Amino acid sequence: MPIRSTPLVSQEIYHVINRGIAGLNIFLNKSDYTRFIKTFQYYNNEKPPTKFSNYRNLYRINPKILLKFDKPKKPIVEIIAFCLMPTHFHFLIKQLNDNGISEFLRKIANSYARCFNTKYKRRGPLYEGRFKAIRIESENQLLHVNRYIHLNPYSSRLLKDLNQLFTYTYSSLPEYLNFNSTNICSKDIIFSHFKDLEDYKKFITDQADYQQSLEEIKHHLLD
């Protein structure tokens, strides 16, 4: 992954995006999505003891001999939201350590690309290049990006029914709405702006059709 010309700033929040090269689908089935999620959970640790592939192999032999990494003891980033799509992924993420975001993205990208290329017998780069990182500069922008990320499967028409968003396993929205038991994200910074879960859910769903129409306009302009 190419080195960034402008370093990312610690204690700042960024919207991070990367895509498959030439529009390639980087997630082809449930196991691919699950592998990526487990990979980024594992590598959000300051000093993981081994490569993720080694960890998985050892865990298969004896699950008791290794620590669980579902909740990192020394995270290098704070994940606020995420969403995986067939051709790309989004993170809303806060950098905790110097170079934390770059290290986090480098490790998960390399680990997942090696796994993907081996699994599907392909060669060459998996991603289109260096990840894109947009700095969050206001609370309003933070909330808008959080909503944009969580609506992405619907606004892109991957999901036809808005209610399917609430159980879309490859996004953090089900975690936000207590539809699953995962505990990946730091949600307090978002929830501090809402009265309760229903208020947050309304914030998300009220703009769903509008965001979908914007995505359609953007798609036609790019065609």
N, CA and C atoms as a LAMMPS dump frame, in Angstrom:
ITEM: TIMESTEP
0
ITEM: NUMBER OF ATOMS
669
ITEM: BOX BOUNDS ff ff ff
-5.0000000000000000e+02 5.0000000000000000e+02
-5.0000000000000000e+02 5.0000000000000000e+02
-5.0000000000000000e+02 5.0000000000000000e+02
ITEM: ATOMS id mol type element x y z
1 1 1 N 0.846 -1.195 0
2 1 2 C 0 0 0
3 1 3 C 0.88 1.242 0
4 2 1 N 0.685 2.189 -0.903
5 2 2 C 1.544 3.368 -0.983
6 2 3 C 1.514 4.196 0.301
7 3 1 N 2.639 4.869 0.599
8 3 2 C 2.731 5.712 1.79
9 3 3 C 1.988 7.02 1.548
10 4 1 N 1.264 7.5 2.565
11 4 2 C 0.527 8.755 2.447
12 4 3 C 1.491 9.93 2.506
13 5 1 N 1.257 10.935 1.66
14 5 2 C 2.11 12.116 1.656
15 5 3 C 1.819 13.014 2.858
16 6 1 N 0.564 13.01 3.337
17 6 2 C 0.176 13.806 4.506
18 6 3 C -0.2 12.871 5.642
19 7 1 N 0.547 12.881 6.754
20 7 2 C 0.239 11.971 7.864
21 7 3 C -1.148 12.247 8.444
22 8 1 N -1.784 11.196 8.922
23 8 2 C -3.056 11.338 9.613
24 8 3 C -2.792 11.73 11.065
25 9 1 N -3.696 12.515 11.622
26 9 2 C -3.464 13.13 12.937
27 9 3 C -4.1 12.289 14.037
28 10 1 N -3.342 11.995 15.071
29 10 2 C -3.873 11.234 16.194
30 10 3 C -4.941 12.043 16.935
31 11 1 N -5.931 11.31 17.461
32 11 2 C -7.084 11.847 18.176
33 11 3 C -8.082 12.559 17.246
34 12 1 N -7.865 12.442 15.943
35 12 2 C -8.833 12.95 14.975
36 12 3 C -9.59 11.779 14.353
37 13 1 N -10.791 12.083 13.826
38 13 2 C -11.673 11.064 13.251
39 13 3 C -11.684 11.212 11.732
40 14 1 N -11.7 10.082 11.041
41 14 2 C -11.658 10.07 9.581
42 14 3 C -12.696 9.098 9.02
43 15 1 N -13.206 9.453 7.849
44 15 2 C -13.996 8.527 7.044
45 15 3 C -13.015 7.882 6.067
46 16 1 N -12.824 6.58 6.214
47 16 2 C -11.836 5.848 5.416
48 16 3 C -12.561 4.92 4.448
49 17 1 N -12.134 4.946 3.186
50 17 2 C -12.756 4.139 2.141
51 17 3 C -11.66 3.496 1.29
52 18 1 N -11.886 2.252 0.89
53 18 2 C -11.045 1.655 -0.145
54 18 3 C -11.892 0.707 -0.979
55 19 1 N -11.467 0.525 -2.237
56 19 2 C -12.254 -0.242 -3.208
57 19 3 C -11.403 -1.318 -3.87
58 20 1 N -12.089 -2.301 -4.418
59 20 2 C -11.421 -3.313 -5.212
60 20 3 C -10.91 -2.72 -6.513
61 21 1 N -9.787 -3.22 -6.989
62 21 2 C -9.182 -2.695 -8.206
63 21 3 C -10.119 -2.908 -9.398
64 22 1 N -10.291 -1.863 -10.198
65 22 2 C -11.121 -1.919 -11.408
66 22 3 C -12.533 -2.415 -11.115
67 23 1 N -13.066 -2.018 -9.968
68 23 2 C -14.427 -2.408 -9.622
69 23 3 C -14.595 -3.857 -9.216
70 24 1 N -13.494 -4.537 -8.9
71 24 2 C -13.538 -5.948 -8.524
72 24 3 C -14.333 -6.146 -7.244
73 25 1 N -15.153 -7.198 -7.211
74 25 2 C -15.814 -7.591 -5.97
75 25 3 C -14.774 -8.203 -5.039
76 26 1 N -14.602 -7.606 -3.873
77 26 2 C -13.61 -8.109 -2.921
78 26 3 C -14.249 -8.997 -1.852
79 27 1 N -15.579 -9.037 -1.824
80 27 2 C -16.308 -9.95 -0.95
81 27 3 C -17.292 -10.725 -1.824
82 28 1 N -17.099 -12.032 -1.899
83 28 2 C -17.909 -12.856 -2.799
84 28 3 C -18.946 -13.695 -2.063
85 29 1 N -18.764 -13.886 -0.781
86 29 2 C -19.711 -14.7 -0.024
87 29 3 C -19.594 -14.379 1.463
88 30 1 N -20.416 -15.04 2.257
89 30 2 C -20.464 -14.773 3.695
90 30 3 C -19.112 -14.98 4.362
91 31 1 N -18.405 -16.026 3.975
92 31 2 C -17.118 -16.311 4.622
93 31 3 C -16.089 -15.214 4.355
94 32 1 N -16.153 -14.572 3.183
95 32 2 C -15.242 -13.46 2.893
96 32 3 C -15.515 -12.28 3.821
97 33 1 N -16.792 -11.918 3.944
98 33 2 C -17.153 -10.816 4.843
99 33 3 C -16.723 -11.124 6.279
100 34 1 N -17.012 -12.342 6.726
101 34 2 C -16.672 -12.727 8.092
102 34 3 C -15.169 -12.694 8.313
103 35 1 N -14.413 -13.177 7.335
104 35 2 C -12.953 -13.165 7.434
105 35 3 C -12.445 -11.735 7.591
106 36 1 N -12.963 -10.802 6.802
107 36 2 C -12.501 -9.423 6.86
108 36 3 C -12.803 -8.807 8.229
109 37 1 N -14.002 -9.049 8.743
110 37 2 C -14.379 -8.498 10.054
111 37 3 C -13.484 -9.049 11.153
112 38 1 N -13.257 -10.349 11.14
113 38 2 C -12.367 -10.949 12.14
114 38 3 C -10.94 -10.427 11.99
115 39 1 N -10.523 -10.183 10.747
116 39 2 C -9.18 -9.663 10.507
117 39 3 C -9.017 -8.276 11.101
118 40 1 N -9.979 -7.386 10.869
119 40 2 C -9.783 -6.034 11.401
120 40 3 C -9.96 -5.995 12.921
121 41 1 N -10.76 -6.885 13.489
122 41 2 C -10.819 -6.967 14.949
123 41 3 C -9.464 -7.405 15.516
124 42 1 N -8.858 -8.369 14.878
125 42 2 C -7.579 -8.898 15.356
126 42 3 C -6.47 -7.85 15.27
127 43 1 N -6.403 -7.142 14.144
128 43 2 C -5.293 -6.216 13.939
129 43 3 C -5.498 -4.854 14.593
130 44 1 N -6.627 -4.649 15.253
131 44 2 C -6.774 -3.424 16.036
132 44 3 C -6.189 -3.651 17.43
133 45 1 N -4.971 -4.09 17.441
134 45 2 C -4.201 -4.324 18.662
135 45 3 C -2.792 -3.811 18.444
136 46 1 N -2.25 -3.225 19.478
137 46 2 C -0.931 -2.609 19.353
138 46 3 C 0.138 -3.628 18.986
139 47 1 N 0.105 -4.803 19.624
140 47 2 C 1.124 -5.812 19.352
141 47 3 C 0.491 -7.198 19.268
142 48 1 N -0.169 -7.51 18.161
143 48 2 C -0.69 -8.873 18.021
144 48 3 C 0.457 -9.875 18.03
145 49 1 N 0.275 -11.037 18.662
146 49 2 C 1.39 -11.96 18.859
147 49 3 C 1.886 -12.654 17.599
148 50 1 N 1.064 -12.709 16.57
149 50 2 C 1.434 -13.406 15.344
150 50 3 C 0.542 -12.915 14.214
151 51 1 N 0.784 -13.386 13.01
152 51 2 C -0.088 -13.042 11.894
153 51 3 C -1.472 -13.65 12.116
154 52 1 N -2.479 -13.008 11.536
155 52 2 C -3.839 -13.494 11.736
156 52 3 C -4.018 -14.908 11.199
157 53 1 N -3.379 -15.228 10.084
158 53 2 C -3.498 -16.574 9.518
159 53 3 C -2.934 -17.612 10.487
160 54 1 N -1.81 -17.295 11.164
161 54 2 C -1.256 -18.2 12.161
162 54 3 C -2.184 -18.339 13.355
163 55 1 N -2.739 -17.215 13.776
164 55 2 C -3.688 -17.213 14.902
165 55 3 C -4.862 -18.134 14.615
166 56 1 N -5.417 -18.044 13.412
167 56 2 C -6.566 -18.886 13.057
168 56 3 C -6.188 -20.366 13.036
169 57 1 N -5.005 -20.662 12.518
170 57 2 C -4.57 -22.061 12.471
171 57 3 C -4.373 -22.639 13.874
172 58 1 N -3.75 -21.862 14.758
173 58 2 C -3.552 -22.31 16.127
174 58 3 C -4.871 -22.438 16.876
175 59 1 N -5.767 -21.506 16.589
176 59 2 C -7.074 -21.528 17.256
177 59 3 C -7.858 -22.782 16.873
178 60 1 N -7.726 -23.21 15.608
179 60 2 C -8.425 -24.427 15.172
180 60 3 C -7.903 -25.658 15.921
181 61 1 N -6.604 -25.66 16.224
182 61 2 C -6.002 -26.791 16.929
183 61 3 C -6.461 -26.828 18.383
184 62 1 N -6.405 -25.662 19.028
185 62 2 C -6.79 -25.596 20.441
186 62 3 C -7.273 -24.191 20.779
187 63 1 N -8.584 -23.974 20.815
188 63 2 C -9.127 -22.637 21.069
189 63 3 C -8.727 -22.046 22.413
190 64 1 N -8.279 -22.864 23.351
191 64 2 C -7.977 -22.376 24.697
192 64 3 C -6.583 -21.773 24.823
193 65 1 N -5.728 -22.008 23.849
194 65 2 C -4.335 -21.588 24.033
195 65 3 C -4.077 -20.138 23.641
196 66 1 N -5.076 -19.497 23.027
197 66 2 C -4.86 -18.121 22.577
198 66 3 C -5.87 -17.167 23.212
199 67 1 N -5.426 -15.942 23.391
200 67 2 C -6.326 -14.911 23.904
201 67 3 C -7.36 -14.546 22.853
202 68 1 N -8.518 -14.113 23.309
203 68 2 C -9.516 -13.618 22.378
204 68 3 C -9.186 -12.167 22.026
205 69 1 N -9.377 -11.827 20.753
206 69 2 C -9.07 -10.474 20.291
207 69 3 C -10.318 -9.726 19.846
208 70 1 N -11.502 -10.21 20.246
209 70 2 C -12.729 -9.531 19.834
210 70 3 C -12.777 -8.102 20.365
211 71 1 N -12.269 -7.889 21.571
212 71 2 C -12.197 -6.545 22.14
213 71 3 C -10.747 -6.261 22.48
214 72 1 N -10.061 -5.424 21.688
215 72 2 C -8.616 -5.233 21.862
216 72 3 C -8.255 -4.625 23.213
217 73 1 N -7.125 -5.092 23.777
218 73 2 C -6.658 -4.543 25.045
219 73 3 C -5.954 -3.202 24.834
220 74 1 N -5.189 -3.103 23.744
221 74 2 C -4.499 -1.852 23.419
222 74 3 C -4.8 -1.493 21.972
223 75 1 N -5.991 -0.959 21.695
224 75 2 C -6.35 -0.648 20.308
225 75 3 C -5.514 0.501 19.755
226 76 1 N -5.27 0.442 18.45
227 76 2 C -4.523 1.525 17.797
228 76 3 C -5.472 2.512 17.111
229 77 1 N -6.726 2.085 16.943
230 77 2 C -7.769 2.978 16.413
231 77 3 C -9.052 2.725 17.192
232 78 1 N -9.944 3.659 17.11
233 78 2 C -11.274 3.517 17.703
234 78 3 C -12.286 3.469 16.559
235 79 1 N -12.94 2.34 16.402
236 79 2 C -13.899 2.165 15.312
237 79 3 C -15.257 2.687 15.764
238 80 1 N -15.766 3.68 15.052
239 80 2 C -17.056 4.276 15.384
240 80 3 C -18.17 3.661 14.542
241 81 1 N -17.881 3.352 13.297
242 81 2 C -18.854 2.689 12.418
243 81 3 C -18.101 2.04 11.268
244 82 1 N -18.748 1.052 10.651
245 82 2 C -18.164 0.422 9.461
246 82 3 C -19.266 -0.162 8.607
247 83 1 N -18.942 -0.387 7.345
248 83 2 C -19.852 -1.079 6.44
249 83 3 C -19.03 -1.712 5.319
250 84 1 N -19.293 -2.981 5.073
251 84 2 C -18.636 -3.699 3.985
252 84 3 C -19.637 -3.881 2.856
253 85 1 N -19.198 -3.536 1.653
254 85 2 C -20.005 -3.691 0.446
255 85 3 C -19.263 -4.621 -0.507
256 86 1 N -19.936 -5.188 -1.503
257 86 2 C -19.247 -6.146 -2.377
258 86 3 C -17.95 -5.632 -2.979
259 87 1 N -17.905 -4.354 -3.379
260 87 2 C -16.72 -3.82 -4.056
261 87 3 C -15.848 -2.92 -3.194
262 88 1 N -16.274 -2.597 -1.968
263 88 2 C -15.524 -1.632 -1.171
264 88 3 C -15.904 -1.726 0.307
265 89 1 N -15.201 -0.942 1.123
266 89 2 C -15.545 -0.875 2.546
267 89 3 C -15.39 0.544 3.069
268 90 1 N -16.129 0.831 4.14
269 90 2 C -16.095 2.124 4.82
270 90 3 C -15.755 1.912 6.293
271 91 1 N -14.966 2.823 6.834
272 91 2 C -14.78 2.921 8.278
273 91 3 C -14.97 4.376 8.701
274 92 1 N -15.607 4.584 9.833
275 92 2 C -15.57 5.866 10.533
276 92 3 C -14.711 5.592 11.756
277 93 1 N -13.556 6.24 11.82
278 93 2 C -12.506 5.716 12.685
279 93 3 C -11.678 6.851 13.286
280 94 1 N -11.312 6.681 14.544
281 94 2 C -10.477 7.659 15.244
282 94 3 C -9.088 7.071 15.439
283 95 1 N -8.066 7.847 15.113
284 95 2 C -6.684 7.384 15.286
285 95 3 C -6.257 7.613 16.737
286 96 1 N -5.805 6.555 17.402
287 96 2 C -5.361 6.646 18.795
288 96 3 C -3.847 6.748 18.906
289 97 1 N -3.125 6.033 18.067
290 97 2 C -1.657 6.048 18.065
291 97 3 C -1.149 6.723 16.8
292 98 1 N 0.052 7.259 16.845
293 98 2 C 0.67 7.798 15.632
294 98 3 C 0.74 6.702 14.571
295 99 1 N 0.314 7.04 13.366
296 99 2 C 0.276 6.098 12.235
297 99 3 C -0.691 4.933 12.453
298 100 1 N -1.584 5.078 13.426
299 100 2 C -2.486 3.98 13.765
300 100 3 C -3.398 3.571 12.624
301 101 1 N -4.011 4.533 11.95
302 101 2 C -4.926 4.206 10.86
303 101 3 C -4.178 3.548 9.707
304 102 1 N -3.03 4.101 9.346
305 102 2 C -2.25 3.528 8.249
306 102 3 C -1.795 2.111 8.577
307 103 1 N -1.357 1.891 9.815
308 103 2 C -0.925 0.558 10.233
309 103 3 C -2.103 -0.416 10.225
310 104 1 N -3.224 0.032 10.755
311 104 2 C -4.44 -0.781 10.805
312 104 3 C -4.871 -1.2 9.401
313 105 1 N -4.967 -0.23 8.493
314 105 2 C -5.396 -0.526 7.119
315 105 3 C -4.375 -1.378 6.381
316 106 1 N -3.1 -1.121 6.605
317 106 2 C -2.066 -1.9 5.92
318 106 3 C -2.136 -3.375 6.316
319 107 1 N -2.255 -3.628 7.602
320 107 2 C -2.243 -5.011 8.08
321 107 3 C -3.48 -5.778 7.634
322 108 1 N -4.641 -5.153 7.762
323 108 2 C -5.851 -5.898 7.367
324 108 3 C -5.916 -6.049 5.851
325 109 1 N -5.481 -5.02 5.117
326 109 2 C -5.514 -5.105 3.654
327 109 3 C -4.579 -6.199 3.151
328 110 1 N -3.365 -6.241 3.68
329 110 2 C -2.401 -7.257 3.244
330 110 3 C -2.852 -8.661 3.629
331 111 1 N -3.33 -8.802 4.851
332 111 2 C -3.773 -10.123 5.321
333 111 3 C -4.953 -10.629 4.495
334 112 1 N -5.928 -9.748 4.293
335 112 2 C -7.112 -10.186 3.551
336 112 3 C -6.788 -10.443 2.077
337 113 1 N -5.94 -9.609 1.486
338 113 2 C -5.58 -9.8 0.067
339 113 3 C -4.869 -11.131 -0.146
340 114 1 N -3.964 -11.485 0.757
341 114 2 C -3.275 -12.78 0.633
342 114 3 C -4.278 -13.931 0.711
343 115 1 N -5.194 -13.832 1.661
344 115 2 C -6.22 -14.87 1.821
345 115 3 C -7.103 -14.951 0.584
346 116 1 N -7.549 -13.805 0.079
347 116 2 C -8.447 -13.749 -1.076
348 116 3 C -7.761 -14.327 -2.312
349 117 1 N -6.532 -13.918 -2.561
350 117 2 C -5.815 -14.392 -3.746
351 117 3 C -5.553 -15.894 -3.69
352 118 1 N -5.238 -16.392 -2.501
353 118 2 C -5.036 -17.836 -2.351
354 118 3 C -6.342 -18.592 -2.548
355 119 1 N -7.383 -18.104 -1.939
356 119 2 C -8.685 -18.777 -1.991
357 119 3 C -9.217 -18.843 -3.413
358 120 1 N -9.069 -17.751 -4.175
359 120 2 C -9.657 -17.683 -5.516
360 120 3 C -8.621 -17.841 -6.635
361 121 1 N -7.404 -18.267 -6.245
362 121 2 C -6.349 -18.581 -7.229
363 121 3 C -6.113 -17.426 -8.198
364 122 1 N -5.906 -16.252 -7.641
365 122 2 C -5.622 -15.081 -8.459
366 122 3 C -4.31 -14.448 -8.013
367 123 1 N -3.784 -13.537 -8.846
368 123 2 C -2.557 -12.817 -8.538
369 123 3 C -2.788 -11.319 -8.693
370 124 1 N -1.865 -10.558 -8.129
371 124 2 C -1.906 -9.122 -8.322
372 124 3 C -2.623 -8.401 -7.206
373 125 1 N -2.639 -7.061 -7.295
374 125 2 C -3.255 -6.25 -6.244
375 125 3 C -4.765 -6.46 -6.169
376 126 1 N -5.295 -6.349 -4.972
377 126 2 C -6.734 -6.51 -4.757
378 126 3 C -7.446 -5.165 -4.709
379 127 1 N -6.737 -4.126 -4.254
380 127 2 C -7.358 -2.808 -4.053
381 127 3 C -6.884 -1.83 -5.124
382 128 1 N -7.656 -0.765 -5.303
383 128 2 C -7.354 0.175 -6.372
384 128 3 C -6.151 1.053 -6.063
385 129 1 N -5.702 1.063 -4.832
386 129 2 C -4.538 1.868 -4.463
387 129 3 C -4.623 2.28 -3.015
388 130 1 N -4.031 3.402 -2.697
389 130 2 C -4.023 3.91 -1.33
390 130 3 C -5.445 4.223 -0.876
391 131 1 N -5.754 3.904 0.365
392 131 2 C -7.101 4.195 0.877
393 131 3 C -7.331 5.704 0.944
394 132 1 N -8.577 6.089 0.824
395 132 2 C -8.964 7.496 0.918
396 132 3 C -9.389 7.795 2.347
397 133 1 N -8.927 8.908 2.908
398 133 2 C -9.262 9.28 4.278
399 133 3 C -9.71 10.737 4.308
400 134 1 N -10.93 10.973 4.756
401 134 2 C -11.503 12.319 4.829
402 134 3 C -11.64 12.7 6.298
403 135 1 N -11.002 13.77 6.686
404 135 2 C -11.019 14.196 8.091
405 135 3 C -12.395 14.742 8.476
406 136 1 N -12.882 14.342 9.628
407 136 2 C -14.153 14.838 10.153
408 136 3 C -13.879 16.129 10.911
409 137 1 N -14.529 17.21 10.497
410 137 2 C -14.203 18.527 11.031
411 137 3 C -15.321 19.155 11.853
412 138 1 N -16.458 18.473 11.983
413 138 2 C -17.549 19.031 12.784
414 138 3 C -18.45 17.9 13.273
415 139 1 N -19.24 18.179 14.305
416 139 2 C -20.186 17.183 14.815
417 139 3 C -21.251 16.862 13.773
418 140 1 N -21.675 17.877 13.033
419 140 2 C -22.685 17.654 11.996
420 140 3 C -22.139 16.712 10.925
421 141 1 N -20.904 16.91 10.521
422 141 2 C -20.276 16.029 9.534
423 141 3 C -20.145 14.612 10.093
424 142 1 N -19.785 14.49 11.36
425 142 2 C -19.656 13.183 12.003
426 142 3 C -20.969 12.409 11.917
427 143 1 N -22.065 13.058 12.255
428 143 2 C -23.372 12.395 12.224
429 143 3 C -23.787 12.063 10.798
430 144 1 N -23.533 12.982 9.871
431 144 2 C -23.891 12.743 8.466
432 144 3 C -23.127 11.542 7.906
433 145 1 N -21.838 11.46 8.195
434 145 2 C -21.033 10.353 7.676
435 145 3 C -21.456 9.038 8.317
436 146 1 N -21.748 9.069 9.605
437 146 2 C -22.247 7.868 10.272
438 146 3 C -23.518 7.362 9.585
439 147 1 N -24.423 8.27 9.275
440 147 2 C -25.665 7.887 8.586
441 147 3 C -25.374 7.419 7.163
442 148 1 N -24.509 8.128 6.465
443 148 2 C -24.166 7.739 5.09
444 148 3 C -23.621 6.315 5.038
445 149 1 N -22.706 6.004 5.948
446 149 2 C -22.117 4.669 5.98
447 149 3 C -23.176 3.616 6.25
448 150 1 N -24.032 3.859 7.219
449 150 2 C -25.037 2.86 7.589
450 150 3 C -26.132 2.703 6.535
451 151 1 N -26.378 3.735 5.75
452 151 2 C -27.382 3.643 4.687
453 151 3 C -26.827 3.087 3.377
454 152 1 N -25.522 2.924 3.296
455 152 2 C -24.889 2.571 2.031
456 152 3 C -25.473 1.338 1.35
457 153 1 N -25.761 0.247 2.065
458 153 2 C -26.331 -0.926 1.377
459 153 3 C -27.696 -0.653 0.754
460 154 1 N -28.453 0.258 1.37
461 154 2 C -29.776 0.587 0.826
462 154 3 C -29.663 1.621 -0.29
463 155 1 N -28.864 2.66 -0.084
464 155 2 C -28.781 3.724 -1.088
465 155 3 C -28.141 3.231 -2.374
466 156 1 N -27.312 2.193 -2.288
467 156 2 C -26.701 1.611 -3.485
468 156 3 C -27.58 0.526 -4.104
469 157 1 N -28.722 0.256 -3.465
470 157 2 C -29.697 -0.756 -3.919
471 157 3 C -29.175 -2.192 -3.806
472 158 1 N -28.177 -2.387 -2.953
473 158 2 C -27.803 -3.76 -2.623
474 158 3 C -28.949 -4.429 -1.868
475 159 1 N -29.605 -3.642 -1.003
476 159 2 C -30.8 -4.092 -0.293
477 159 3 C -32.008 -3.358 -0.847
478 160 1 N -33.07 -4.071 -1.11
479 160 2 C -34.268 -3.462 -1.685
480 160 3 C -35.224 -2.93 -0.616
481 161 1 N -35.199 -3.549 0.544
482 161 2 C -36.103 -3.192 1.629
483 161 3 C -35.31 -2.492 2.726
484 162 1 N -35.765 -1.328 3.13
485 162 2 C -35.064 -0.557 4.152
486 162 3 C -34.912 -1.351 5.447
487 163 1 N -35.893 -2.165 5.786
488 163 2 C -35.824 -2.944 7.026
489 163 3 C -34.679 -3.947 7.018
490 164 1 N -34.205 -4.329 5.841
491 164 2 C -33.078 -5.264 5.771
492 164 3 C -31.789 -4.66 6.309
493 165 1 N -31.733 -3.326 6.353
494 165 2 C -30.558 -2.653 6.914
495 165 3 C -30.307 -3.065 8.359
496 166 1 N -31.395 -3.28 9.09
497 166 2 C -31.27 -3.505 10.529
498 166 3 C -30.638 -4.849 10.857
499 167 1 N -30.618 -5.74 9.89
500 167 2 C -29.996 -7.054 10.11
501 167 3 C -28.889 -7.324 9.086
502 168 1 N -28.404 -6.267 8.434
503 168 2 C -27.305 -6.425 7.479
504 168 3 C -26.032 -6.687 8.286
505 169 1 N -25.583 -7.907 8.3
506 169 2 C -24.534 -8.385 9.203
507 169 3 C -23.191 -7.704 8.994
508 170 1 N -22.975 -7.146 7.808
509 170 2 C -21.645 -6.636 7.457
510 170 3 C -21.545 -5.126 7.645
511 171 1 N -22.376 -4.615 8.53
512 171 2 C -22.403 -3.208 8.89
513 171 3 C -22.52 -3.109 10.399
514 172 1 N -22.148 -1.968 10.954
515 172 2 C -22.284 -1.774 12.395
516 172 3 C -23.679 -1.312 12.808
517 173 1 N -24.579 -1.052 11.856
518 173 2 C -25.911 -0.584 12.237
519 173 3 C -26.655 -1.575 13.133
520 174 1 N -26.643 -2.891 12.843
521 174 2 C -27.307 -3.818 13.776
522 174 3 C -26.758 -3.731 15.196
523 175 1 N -25.47 -3.477 15.326
524 175 2 C -24.891 -3.298 16.663
525 175 3 C -25.442 -2.032 17.313
526 176 1 N -25.536 -0.947 16.556
527 176 2 C -26.082 0.302 17.084
528 176 3 C -27.51 0.117 17.588
529 177 1 N -28.291 -0.678 16.879
530 177 2 C -29.714 -0.832 17.209
531 177 3 C -29.995 -2.061 18.063
532 178 1 N -28.935 -2.692 18.571
533 178 2 C -29.06 -3.868 19.435
534 178 3 C -29.722 -5.053 18.745
535 179 1 N -29.502 -5.173 17.439
536 179 2 C -30.025 -6.323 16.71
537 179 3 C -29.038 -7.487 16.714
538 180 1 N -27.835 -7.267 17.2
539 180 2 C -26.89 -8.371 17.385
540 180 3 C -26.072 -8.1 18.639
541 181 1 N -25.236 -9.044 19.007
542 181 2 C -24.51 -8.956 20.278
543 181 3 C -23.054 -8.518 20.11
544 182 1 N -22.688 -8.059 18.912
545 182 2 C -21.306 -7.621 18.713
546 182 3 C -21.026 -6.35 19.501
547 183 1 N -19.761 -6.131 19.779
548 183 2 C -19.359 -4.949 20.531
549 183 3 C -18.065 -4.405 19.936
550 184 1 N -18.134 -4.084 18.654
551 184 2 C -16.948 -3.65 17.92
552 184 3 C -16.753 -2.143 18.016
553 185 1 N -17.848 -1.401 18.014
554 185 2 C -17.78 0.052 17.82
555 185 3 C -17.888 0.839 19.114
556 186 1 N -17.29 2.045 19.093
557 186 2 C -17.472 3.033 20.15
558 186 3 C -18.631 3.93 19.725
559 187 1 N -19.758 3.766 20.376
560 187 2 C -20.989 4.414 19.908
561 187 3 C -21.383 5.653 20.708
562 188 1 N -20.744 5.861 21.846
563 188 2 C -21.175 6.957 22.724
564 188 3 C -21.085 8.315 22.049
565 189 1 N -20.061 8.512 21.231
566 189 2 C -19.885 9.816 20.573
567 189 3 C -21.054 10.132 19.638
568 190 1 N -21.688 9.089 19.101
569 190 2 C -22.867 9.273 18.253
570 190 3 C -24.126 9.369 19.094
571 191 1 N -24.283 8.454 20.041
572 191 2 C -25.513 8.407 20.844
573 191 3 C -25.686 9.635 21.736
574 192 1 N -24.618 10.357 22.02
575 192 2 C -24.732 11.553 22.854
576 192 3 C -25.596 12.632 22.196
577 193 1 N -25.872 12.485 20.898
578 193 2 C -26.678 13.472 20.168
579 193 3 C -28.147 13.064 20.047
580 194 1 N -28.523 11.936 20.639
581 194 2 C -29.884 11.435 20.478
582 194 3 C -30.501 11.065 21.829
583 195 1 N -31.832 11.176 21.889
584 195 2 C -32.543 10.872 23.134
585 195 3 C -32.485 9.396 23.468
586 196 1 N -32.661 8.557 22.451
587 196 2 C -32.695 7.114 22.661
588 196 3 C -32.48 6.414 21.32
589 197 1 N -32.586 5.088 21.323
590 197 2 C -32.361 4.321 20.098
591 197 3 C -33.369 4.66 19.012
592 198 1 N -34.607 4.869 19.392
593 198 2 C -35.625 5.196 18.394
594 198 3 C -35.342 6.531 17.719
595 199 1 N -34.839 7.467 18.494
596 199 2 C -34.47 8.77 17.93
597 199 3 C -33.337 8.612 16.915
598 200 1 N -32.355 7.792 17.252
599 200 2 C -31.247 7.525 16.316
600 200 3 C -31.751 6.787 15.08
601 201 1 N -32.587 5.782 15.275
602 201 2 C -33.135 5.017 14.154
603 201 3 C -33.911 5.931 13.2
604 202 1 N -34.687 6.849 13.752
605 202 2 C -35.432 7.812 12.937
606 202 3 C -34.476 8.696 12.147
607 203 1 N -33.387 9.125 12.786
608 203 2 C -32.369 9.929 12.109
609 203 3 C -31.821 9.188 10.89
610 204 1 N -31.587 7.905 11.027
611 204 2 C -31.064 7.1 9.927
612 204 3 C -32.108 6.936 8.821
613 205 1 N -33.29 6.507 9.181
614 205 2 C -34.278 6.108 8.171
615 205 3 C -34.955 7.283 7.477
616 206 1 N -35.048 8.424 8.139
617 206 2 C -35.743 9.566 7.528
618 206 3 C -35.061 10.068 6.263
619 207 1 N -33.762 9.842 6.145
620 207 2 C -33.029 10.321 4.971
621 207 3 C -32.709 9.204 3.978
622 208 1 N -33.268 8.011 4.202
623 208 2 C -32.883 6.858 3.385
624 208 3 C -33.213 7.053 1.909
625 209 1 N -34.443 7.444 1.603
626 209 2 C -34.84 7.592 0.204
627 209 3 C -34.128 8.774 -0.452
628 210 1 N -33.897 9.83 0.312
629 210 2 C -33.178 10.983 -0.221
630 210 3 C -31.743 10.594 -0.586
631 211 1 N -31.074 9.862 0.303
632 211 2 C -29.705 9.435 0.003
633 211 3 C -29.686 8.493 -1.187
634 212 1 N -30.691 7.634 -1.294
635 212 2 C -30.756 6.721 -2.435
636 212 3 C -30.896 7.499 -3.737
637 213 1 N -31.72 8.559 -3.743
638 213 2 C -31.889 9.357 -4.958
639 213 3 C -30.604 10.083 -5.326
640 214 1 N -29.85 10.535 -4.326
641 214 2 C -28.571 11.18 -4.607
642 214 3 C -27.583 10.202 -5.229
643 215 1 N -27.592 8.968 -4.728
644 215 2 C -26.706 7.947 -5.28
645 215 3 C -27.047 7.658 -6.734
646 216 1 N -28.336 7.642 -7.051
647 216 2 C -28.762 7.405 -8.435
648 216 3 C -28.318 8.542 -9.346
649 217 1 N -28.462 9.779 -8.874
650 217 2 C -28.023 10.933 -9.66
651 217 3 C -26.521 10.865 -9.908
652 218 1 N -25.755 10.55 -8.859
653 218 2 C -24.307 10.458 -9.002
654 218 3 C -23.929 9.366 -9.994
655 219 1 N -24.635 8.235 -9.92
656 219 2 C -24.351 7.122 -10.829
657 219 3 C -24.594 7.525 -12.28
658 220 1 N -25.691 8.231 -12.533
659 220 2 C -25.999 8.634 -13.918
660 220 3 C -25.004 9.655 -14.441
661 221 1 N -24.542 10.532 -13.558
662 221 2 C -23.566 11.543 -13.968
663 221 3 C -22.234 10.904 -14.338
664 222 1 N -21.918 9.785 -13.667
665 222 2 C -20.635 9.124 -13.917
666 222 3 C -20.689 8.185 -15.099
667 223 1 N -21.883 7.794 -15.542
668 223 2 C -22.03 6.867 -16.685
669 223 3 C -21.581 7.536 -17.992
